[in-house]
Amino acid sequence: IDFAFVDADTIEEGTLTAVIGRQRLQGVESLVQEKTILKAAGKLVFIVMGKKYKCGLDGSIPVIIKSFNWMATAEEIDDLFLGDAEVWRRPSIGHAGPLGGDFPLVTKEGHNVIDVIFTSPIPSLAEVADSLDQIEGVVAHGVISRIP
């Protein structure tokens, strides 16, 4: 793949680290497949509105976690960002509490989707991505970094 295009939800100014999957991911799309394609590309083109290119990002980062023992993984992520973020399981329909309600979102691969919701500016998206990559049970996340 020579070029890949991605509609980023937001981009960190200066680093070109982006977040995808904040709004979408209703079960049919696959963040895992999308990131595989983006990593295989020779060059990456972000499509984003100017107001979404900023420093001091906040908001949510979607994280795909294995269904087996998902609560322990979510708890570990919650402990990692204690005081800076909340961890909520994404519902497939409607609004739900931290556990995703009666209809939690499960990907087509059978994984759970959680949102790590930062309530204050994120100092470094790349560091958040590195931290998430170290947690057993994390399959993928919505941070795109270190891609040409």
NORFENHU-V35056 format. One record per helix or strand of 2 or more residues. SS is the DSSP state (hx for helix, st for strand). FROM is the first residue (numbers start at 1). TO is the last residue. If there is no record, write none. Layout:
<<SS/FROM/TO> <SS/FROM/TO>>
This chain:
<<st/3/7> <st/10/12> <st/17/19> <hx/31/40> <st/43/47> <hx/50/52> <st/53/54> <st/59/65> <hx/70/80> <st/85/89> <st/112/118> <hx/125/133> <st/138/141> <st/143/144>>
